[in-house]
């Protein structure tokens, strides 16, 4: 059930942000960028262990589940936090930093 919900949340975010001209990752992009994101995920959510990061292995549903467990939050809140985090990883944001 959580897997479908995580995919649905990422899809809805992607559709909404595409309409607004914002960058967002879909599930496949998230998995593809995992090696880059994993360190940033550990910085963002310090309660996640190295083992947790290995378990996540680029699967957003795993990350959402572990955020719920480690931070004692509901699924919807974990999805919101992930969405906000991913929005902060946009290429435009990186280009603005470099300028």
Buried (B, 14 or more C-beta within 10 A) or exposed (E): EBBEBBBEBBEEBBEEBEEEEEBBBBBEBBBEBBEEBBEEBBEBBEEBEEEBBEBBEBBBBBBBBBBBEBEEBEBEBBBBBBBEBBBEBBEEEEEEEEE
